[in-house]
Amino acid sequence: MPKSKLRKKVQQHNAHEEQVHAGETAPAESPRWLAPVMVTNFLVGLIWIVVYYVSQTRFPISGIGAWNMIIGFSFIAVGFSLATKWR
């Protein structure tokens, strides 16, 4: 008995999808150290800025003044750059 044309089209379509998906690889997982380092950078940056404001600009490093803000935001920026690599 002949097969219907619809069944042939579905089989051909499924075969084409399998060929397309065969070339794809699963995304690699992030290393185990990435998430703790990312969170640590966020927290260190946040604590650095909070200490700077609460101590009325005397701490964490008194001699550099407003550069303390740049240091705190740098830690946060490193955390964000690591967050882009997290899967």
Residue pairs with C-beta under 8 A, 6 or more apart in sequence:
27 87
28 87
29 87
30 85
30 86
30 87
34 82
34 85
34 86
35 86
37 82
38 79
38 82
38 83
38 86
39 79
40 79
41 75
41 76
41 78
41 79
41 82
42 75
42 76
42 79
44 75
45 72
45 73
45 74
45 75
45 76
45 77
45 78
45 79
46 72
46 76
48 60
48 68
48 71
48 72
48 75
49 68
49 69
49 72
49 73
51 59
51 60
52 59
52 60
52 68
52 69
52 72
57 65
57 66
57 68
60 68
60 71
61 67
61 68
61 71
